[in-house]
């Protein structure tokens, strides 16, 4: 993953650390040393932060393992300074499945808090942290931090779990897009209130949370619009039928000529019978020019295990496969494997524009949602 370091895995799910997390640790360590003049206090403070993020990992695993029970795979878990994100590959069709996946994360935090409370009571230690310096006792502080994590994540606003809980309950009576829009409006309303309180009290943390919630609610609404439009739409409606192709023995120079001569960015590689044997993406072509001569055949650098779809496939399902394979362009083939079209993000966007012109959907918002879903740094379905 870009800008992230893999630190391990659990239950077959990769766990990544974003580079900005290291800045957080260094900054907090410096703050504790400056406040106390003690390296030991700084180590204790960093230990508390690491313990909190250990609980965040367990929170995200709660989402991921519950999703696995409903046959929804999880790409990975990434830790950011603001928390963790489990990247689910799709949202389950059944509203109650989404409910249980969303509620599982806060439930883990509540269980952790309960276990810590029992342990502190058995040890005769106070449940409330007695703060005599900048670093509170780890066990009692961790107990209350888990309660705060559960409560914050249950706020009925995207991208927090509470927003997904609200949508899932609304979706029991309403269609998915309407339920998402209502939940999104609730979240944006809460974001405005957070922002007003932040301005009145000069609280930058509340302002940051307000921005985070407002943008998250907006993106969730866009993704719901995209899902609604593509549901029941066949690939043939969005595929390109006029595009350039290359033979396996064509040279990188030939590919460069095609790239500069037209608007195509990715080129299907077809054999003499017209069957797809690979695809050459623009990014891979540019990289190959740094290490190969222009006379090198494209077969040496093409992706020969590329994803393919058929004209009859549903566009939303094809898009999910594109997300999973991290492909922005896929060949469309008939039953015999012969190339009949090309499905690209650009053409999906153009379908959105046509639908908008017909007065059905906001194409720009839908296209933004499609772009975000295929972005390497953006989760397919972020689950807080």
MARPA-542641 format. One line per field, with one value per residue (C-alpha): x, y, z. Coordinates in Angstrom, 2 decimals. Layout:
BEGIN
c1 = (X  ...)
c2 = (Y  ...)
c3 = (Z  ...)
//
This chain:
BEGIN
c1 = (0.00  1.22  2.57  1.87  4.03  2.77  3.29  1.64  -1.56  -4.40  -6.82  -5.22  -5.92  -2.94  -2.47  -0.76  0.62  0.31  3.50  1.71  1.25  5.00  4.87  2.18  4.38  7.43  5.37  3.74  7.05  8.60  5.61  5.84  9.59  9.08  6.28  7.97  11.65  11.51  12.19  10.31  7.17  7.51  7.76  4.66  2.76  3.74  2.82  -0.66  -1.02  0.13  -2.31  -5.15  -4.25  -4.06  -7.69  -8.39  -6.95  -9.24  -12.15  -11.40  -10.95  -14.42  -15.74  -13.60  -14.34  -18.06  -18.01  -16.26  -19.18  -21.44  -19.00  -17.76  -13.94  -11.71  -8.76  -6.72  -6.71  -4.80  -3.95  -4.04  -3.50  -7.28  -8.01  -8.24  -10.01  -11.01  -11.33  -14.28  -14.58  -18.31  -21.37  -23.63  -26.97  -28.87  -29.36  -29.08  -25.73  -24.46  -25.96  -24.05  -20.80  -21.07  -22.02  -19.26  -16.48  -17.97  -19.03  -15.35  -14.49  -17.29  -16.03  -12.46  -13.73  -15.72  -12.71  -10.50  -13.16  -13.40  -9.61  -9.28  -12.03  -10.38  -7.05  -8.69  -7.57  -9.74  -11.73  -11.19  -7.62  -5.90  -3.96  -0.97  0.97  0.54  0.36  -2.53  -2.33  -2.58  -5.24  -7.85  -7.16  -7.53  -10.87  -12.34  -10.74  -12.50  -15.79  -15.11  -14.17  -17.40  -19.52  -17.86  -18.14  -21.84  -22.67  -25.26  -23.00  -20.85  -18.12  -18.55  -20.19  -23.31  -23.98  -23.94  -26.12  -28.65  -28.60  -29.06  -32.10  -33.58  -32.91  -35.27  -38.16  -36.68  -34.55  -30.77  -30.19  -32.92  -31.69  -28.15  -29.27  -31.20  -28.25  -25.92  -28.12  -28.13  -24.34  -23.87  -26.25  -24.15  -20.99  -22.43  -23.23  -19.71  -18.30  -20.40  -19.39  -15.77  -15.89  -17.66  -15.21  -12.15  -11.70  -9.63  -10.32  -14.07  -13.50  -11.41  -14.09  -16.75  -14.81  -14.10  -17.78  -19.11  -16.80  -17.42  -21.19  -20.88  -18.69  -21.04  -23.98  -22.00  -21.16  -24.80  -25.83  -23.30  -24.49  -28.12  -27.45  -25.30  -27.58  -29.26  -27.23  -25.33  -21.69  -22.59  -24.21  -20.93  -18.28  -16.18  -16.45  -13.88  -10.34  -6.84  -5.42  -1.91  -0.50  1.78  4.73  4.15  7.00  6.99  7.64  4.38  2.59  4.08  2.91  -0.65  -0.54  0.49  -1.77  -5.07  -6.91  -6.46  -4.43  -4.58  -4.32  -5.79  -3.32  -5.07  -3.90  -4.65  -8.07  -9.06  -8.88  -7.51  -4.13  -3.23  -3.45  -0.82  -1.58  -0.08  1.64  3.27  4.32  6.06  7.81  8.94  10.54  12.94  14.23  13.56  14.49  11.74  12.12  11.13  7.84  4.83  4.38  7.37  5.68  1.93  -0.33  -1.25  -3.60  -5.90  -9.48  -12.18  -15.95  -18.78  -21.33  -24.10  -22.39  -23.97  -21.99  -22.03  -20.63  -18.00  -17.01  -16.59  -14.27  -12.33  -11.92  -10.71  -8.22  -7.22  -7.91  -9.11  -9.54  -10.82  -11.47  -15.03  -15.17  -17.90  -18.47  -15.59  -13.13  -13.09  -12.66  -15.87  -15.34  -13.38  -14.72  -12.92  -13.47  -13.71  -16.60  -18.39  -18.12  -19.55  -22.50  -23.05  -23.02  -25.60  -27.81  -27.46  -28.44  -31.53  -32.31  -31.69  -28.51  -25.72  -22.99  -20.09  -20.79  -21.12  -17.90  -16.08  -17.34  -16.13  -12.70  -12.39  -13.29  -10.45  -7.89  -5.11  -5.21  -8.96  -10.81  -13.31  -15.77  -14.14  -15.45  -14.49)
c2 = (0.00  3.49  5.51  2.64  0.03  -3.48  -4.27  -7.69  -9.58  -11.15  -13.80  -13.42  -9.65  -7.37  -4.58  -1.40  1.69  5.01  7.11  9.95  7.67  7.77  11.58  11.30  9.06  11.30  14.42  12.96  11.57  15.03  16.60  14.23  14.76  18.53  18.42  16.06  16.13  12.36  9.76  7.21  9.40  9.79  6.01  5.58  8.11  6.43  3.09  4.44  5.62  2.23  0.48  2.65  1.81  -1.86  -1.49  0.25  -2.77  -5.06  -2.72  -3.01  -6.78  -6.87  -5.34  -7.54  -10.89  -10.15  -9.18  -12.48  -14.34  -12.68  -13.51  -9.92  -9.92  -7.27  -5.95  -4.72  -2.61  0.69  2.75  6.55  9.18  9.68  5.94  2.81  1.85  -1.66  -1.69  -3.93  -4.88  -4.21  -3.33  -6.33  -6.30  -7.34  -4.31  -6.39  -7.75  -4.18  -3.52  -6.37  -5.50  -1.87  -2.59  -5.19  -2.57  -0.55  -3.84  -4.86  -1.59  -2.14  -5.67  -4.37  -1.69  -4.27  -6.60  -3.73  -2.62  -6.13  -6.38  -3.02  -3.92  -7.25  -5.45  -2.85  -0.05  3.02  2.97  6.70  7.62  9.68  12.17  13.57  14.44  14.61  10.80  9.00  5.34  3.15  0.61  3.06  5.53  2.74  1.74  5.21  5.66  2.51  3.89  7.14  5.20  3.20  6.29  8.39  5.64  5.19  8.79  8.55  10.15  8.84  7.70  6.50  3.16  4.88  6.28  2.78  1.49  4.25  3.53  -0.21  0.36  2.88  0.46  -2.05  0.23  2.42  1.83  1.96  5.35  7.09  5.52  6.66  10.19  10.52  9.18  11.48  14.51  13.62  13.34  16.66  18.31  16.99  18.20  21.73  21.66  20.44  23.21  25.90  24.70  24.55  28.15  29.44  27.70  28.10  24.33  23.13  19.46  19.96  21.84  18.95  16.42  18.58  18.61  14.87  14.02  16.40  15.07  11.45  11.92  13.54  10.72  8.05  9.69  9.78  6.09  5.25  7.22  5.33  1.98  2.88  3.93  0.93  -1.63  -3.54  -1.75  -4.12  -3.53  -3.11  0.27  1.74  -0.10  1.48  -0.12  2.01  1.72  0.69  -2.80  -4.24  -7.64  -9.51  -9.02  -5.25  -3.17  -0.67  1.92  0.91  1.31  4.77  5.75  4.62  6.44  9.73  9.40  8.91  9.30  5.69  5.15  1.35  -1.15  -4.67  -7.20  -9.62  -12.63  -13.36  -14.77  -11.58  -13.17  -11.16  -12.36  -9.36  -5.63  -2.88  0.03  3.46  3.43  0.08  1.30  4.39  2.29  -0.21  2.53  3.18  -0.40  -1.72  -0.73  0.61  -2.54  -4.81  -6.66  -5.68  -9.32  -8.86  -6.12  -6.68  -7.94  -11.43  -12.17  -9.22  -9.19  -9.60  -9.09  -9.84  -7.43  -9.13  -8.65  -6.08  -2.84  -2.68  -6.22  -5.48  -2.37  -4.40  -6.78  -3.78  -2.56  -5.95  -6.30  -2.61  -2.15  1.08  -0.60  -4.10  -5.86  -6.95  -10.35  -12.56  -16.23  -17.34  -14.93  -12.54  -8.86  -6.86  -3.79  -2.01  -0.87  2.17  4.59  7.36  5.66  4.96  8.70  9.47  7.19  9.25  12.44  11.04  10.01  13.48  15.08  12.89  14.24  11.06  11.55  13.99  12.72  14.68  13.29  9.76  10.04  11.31  8.30  5.95  7.61  7.46  3.77  2.94  5.20  3.16  5.30  5.25  2.41  0.55  0.60  2.28  0.86  2.96)
c3 = (0.00  -0.76  2.19  4.58  6.26  6.91  10.58  10.66  9.98  11.93  10.68  7.24  7.12  6.60  9.16  7.91  9.63  7.79  7.82  9.62  12.63  13.24  13.32  16.02  18.20  17.80  18.54  21.65  22.89  22.58  24.33  27.30  27.66  27.51  30.11  32.57  31.74  32.12  29.45  31.58  31.55  27.80  27.41  29.57  27.48  24.22  25.77  26.49  22.87  21.56  23.89  22.58  19.00  19.95  20.98  17.66  15.82  17.82  16.98  13.25  13.51  15.05  11.83  9.58  11.25  11.45  7.77  6.99  8.58  6.00  3.17  2.82  2.43  4.02  2.02  4.98  8.13  8.16  11.24  10.96  13.69  13.84  14.17  12.07  8.84  7.80  4.02  3.21  -0.43  -0.58  1.44  2.07  0.30  3.45  5.78  8.96  7.81  7.62  11.05  12.69  10.88  11.98  15.59  16.04  16.35  19.24  20.87  21.02  22.80  25.32  26.02  26.51  28.90  30.87  31.19  32.37  34.89  36.34  36.53  38.31  40.80  41.58  42.08  44.30  42.00  41.25  38.03  37.49  36.51  39.20  37.11  39.03  35.88  32.10  31.82  33.62  34.81  31.72  32.80  34.09  31.25  28.72  30.25  29.72  26.33  25.13  26.41  24.53  21.37  21.53  22.18  19.47  16.85  17.64  16.75  13.93  11.33  8.49  8.37  11.97  12.70  14.00  10.54  9.08  11.91  11.19  7.44  7.95  10.17  7.73  4.83  6.44  5.41  2.65  -0.44  -0.04  -1.69  0.33  3.57  2.81  1.97  5.24  7.26  5.32  6.08  9.78  9.73  7.94  10.41  13.29  11.53  11.31  15.05  15.85  13.69  15.40  18.87  17.72  16.48  19.60  21.94  19.69  19.72  16.73  17.54  17.18  13.92  12.60  13.62  11.94  8.68  8.92  9.51  6.83  4.12  5.17  4.96  1.53  0.15  1.49  -0.27  -3.53  -3.30  -2.63  -5.72  -7.80  -6.48  -7.17  -10.76  -11.65  -10.00  -12.83  -15.54  -17.89  -18.80  -22.47  -21.67  -20.43  -22.45  -25.21  -28.65  -30.51  -29.19  -30.21  -29.66  -29.88  -30.86  -28.46  -30.83  -31.18  -29.74  -26.92  -29.64  -31.32  -27.99  -27.52  -31.02  -30.20  -26.87  -28.46  -31.50  -29.69  -26.41  -25.23  -22.07  -21.78  -24.62  -24.80  -26.23  -28.62  -30.61  -34.27  -33.36  -31.53  -28.08  -25.17  -23.92  -21.75  -21.24  -21.27  -18.99  -19.56  -16.17  -16.93  -20.38  -18.97  -16.34  -18.99  -21.07  -18.19  -18.24  -21.75  -25.28  -27.57  -29.69  -26.77  -27.46  -25.37  -24.30  -21.98  -19.93  -20.41  -17.65  -18.88  -15.95  -16.50  -15.32  -17.99  -17.91  -20.34  -21.86  -19.85  -16.48  -14.19  -14.01  -10.20  -9.96  -12.61  -10.71  -7.50  -9.37  -10.67  -7.09  -5.90  -8.78  -8.58  -12.33  -13.92  -17.34  -18.12  -21.47  -22.25  -23.96  -25.41  -24.63  -26.88  -25.27  -28.23  -27.40  -27.96  -25.77  -23.07  -19.70  -18.28  -15.45  -18.05  -19.82  -16.55  -15.88  -19.30  -18.58  -15.43  -17.51  -19.93  -17.02  -15.53  -18.83  -18.79  -15.33  -13.38  -11.32  -10.39  -12.71  -11.21  -7.74  -9.10  -11.06  -7.98  -6.05  -8.77  -8.83  -5.06  -4.95  -7.39  -5.67  -4.04  -0.91  -0.51  1.05  -1.00  1.86  4.84  8.10  11.12)
//
